[in-house]
């Protein structure tokens, strides 16, 4: 199984959009600049804050 990391400029907005599209937030969030989520099929992925 692959684990994808997506760099985003606005972490909160990206997480909100992912949740609205059916993703779920992982219970454990290990880093403040990363959001761990699962897609609707249960595959993990991360949104990583990158301000550039």
Secondary structure, 3 states (H helix, E strand, C coil): CCCEEEEECCHHHHHHHHHHCCCEECCCCCCCCEEEEECCCCCEEEEEECCC
